Amino acid sequence: MNLVFIAIACGVVALIYGIVTSQQVLRASAGNQRMMEVAAAIQEGASAYLKRQYTAITVVGVVVAALVFVFLGGLSATAFIIGSLLSGVAGFIGMNISVRANVRTAEAARTSLQKGLTIAFRAGAITGLLVAGLA
């Protein structure tokens, strides 16, 4: 069997597991009203940060993509653009899940240390799985 197909299959499995795990994390309780207010403020800051960061990175990415096109050709430039977009998607989703998981981890830890650690581990695994799966 071709190794490329095996790699793609492993990527798809990682993505599916990441989706299932993110649903588990987001189903957990977000805590009381005050915890949700603080979490909303953190989410707003994280979104503003990502918007600013991705705006700057897009400018650099366009320049680099043009240089790759000039020096290495269209196929390499296309691969660079696809890789950049997928990396951005992984970063966006990872930040979103991480920020939303923080309050759920804190709430779970109020019940037991094990529940808090389980939520935290799952939330961290999501970003890793997305990066690996989208790669």
Contacts in CASP RR format, 6 or more apart in sequence:
PFRMAT RR
TARGET T0000
AUTHOR 0000-0000-0000
METHOD contacts of the structure
MODEL  1
MNLVFIAIACGVVALIYGIVTSQQVLRASAGNQRMMEVAAAIQEGASAYL
KRQYTAITVVGVVVAALVFVFLGGLSATAFIIGSLLSGVAGFIGMNISVR
ANVRTAEAARTSLQKGLTIAFRAGAITGLLVAGLA
10 133 0 8 1.000
11 132 0 8 1.000
11 133 0 8 1.000
11 134 0 8 1.000
11 135 0 8 1.000
12 133 0 8 1.000
14 129 0 8 1.000
14 130 0 8 1.000
14 132 0 8 1.000
14 133 0 8 1.000
15 129 0 8 1.000
15 130 0 8 1.000
15 133 0 8 1.000
15 134 0 8 1.000
17 129 0 8 1.000
18 125 0 8 1.000
18 126 0 8 1.000
18 129 0 8 1.000
18 130 0 8 1.000
21 122 0 8 1.000
21 125 0 8 1.000
21 126 0 8 1.000
21 129 0 8 1.000
22 93 0 8 1.000
22 97 0 8 1.000
22 126 0 8 1.000
24 122 0 8 1.000
25 97 0 8 1.000
25 100 0 8 1.000
25 101 0 8 1.000
25 104 0 8 1.000
25 119 0 8 1.000
25 122 0 8 1.000
25 123 0 8 1.000
25 126 0 8 1.000
26 97 0 8 1.000
26 100 0 8 1.000
26 101 0 8 1.000
26 104 0 8 1.000
28 104 0 8 1.000
28 107 0 8 1.000
28 108 0 8 1.000
28 119 0 8 1.000
29 104 0 8 1.000
29 107 0 8 1.000
29 108 0 8 1.000
30 36 0 8 1.000
30 39 0 8 1.000
30 100 0 8 1.000
30 103 0 8 1.000
30 104 0 8 1.000
30 107 0 8 1.000
31 103 0 8 1.000
31 104 0 8 1.000
31 106 0 8 1.000
31 107 0 8 1.000
35 103 0 8 1.000
35 106 0 8 1.000
35 107 0 8 1.000
36 103 0 8 1.000
38 103 0 8 1.000
39 99 0 8 1.000
39 100 0 8 1.000
39 102 0 8 1.000
39 103 0 8 1.000
42 99 0 8 1.000
42 102 0 8 1.000
43 96 0 8 1.000
43 99 0 8 1.000
43 100 0 8 1.000
46 95 0 8 1.000
46 96 0 8 1.000
46 99 0 8 1.000
50 91 0 8 1.000
50 92 0 8 1.000
50 95 0 8 1.000
54 88 0 8 1.000
54 92 0 8 1.000
61 84 0 8 1.000
64 80 0 8 1.000
65 77 0 8 1.000
65 80 0 8 1.000
65 81 0 8 1.000
65 84 0 8 1.000
66 77 0 8 1.000
68 74 0 8 1.000
68 76 0 8 1.000
68 77 0 8 1.000
68 80 0 8 1.000
69 76 0 8 1.000
69 77 0 8 1.000
86 134 0 8 1.000
86 135 0 8 1.000
87 131 0 8 1.000
87 134 0 8 1.000
89 130 0 8 1.000
89 134 0 8 1.000
90 127 0 8 1.000
90 128 0 8 1.000
90 130 0 8 1.000
90 131 0 8 1.000
90 134 0 8 1.000
91 127 0 8 1.000
91 130 0 8 1.000
91 131 0 8 1.000
93 126 0 8 1.000
93 127 0 8 1.000
93 130 0 8 1.000
94 126 0 8 1.000
94 127 0 8 1.000
94 130 0 8 1.000
97 123 0 8 1.000
97 124 0 8 1.000
97 126 0 8 1.000
97 127 0 8 1.000
98 123 0 8 1.000
98 124 0 8 1.000
98 127 0 8 1.000
101 119 0 8 1.000
101 120 0 8 1.000
101 122 0 8 1.000
101 123 0 8 1.000
101 124 0 8 1.000
102 123 0 8 1.000
104 119 0 8 1.000
104 123 0 8 1.000
105 116 0 8 1.000
105 119 0 8 1.000
105 120 0 8 1.000
105 123 0 8 1.000
108 115 0 8 1.000
108 116 0 8 1.000
108 118 0 8 1.000
108 119 0 8 1.000
109 115 0 8 1.000
109 116 0 8 1.000
109 117 0 8 1.000
END
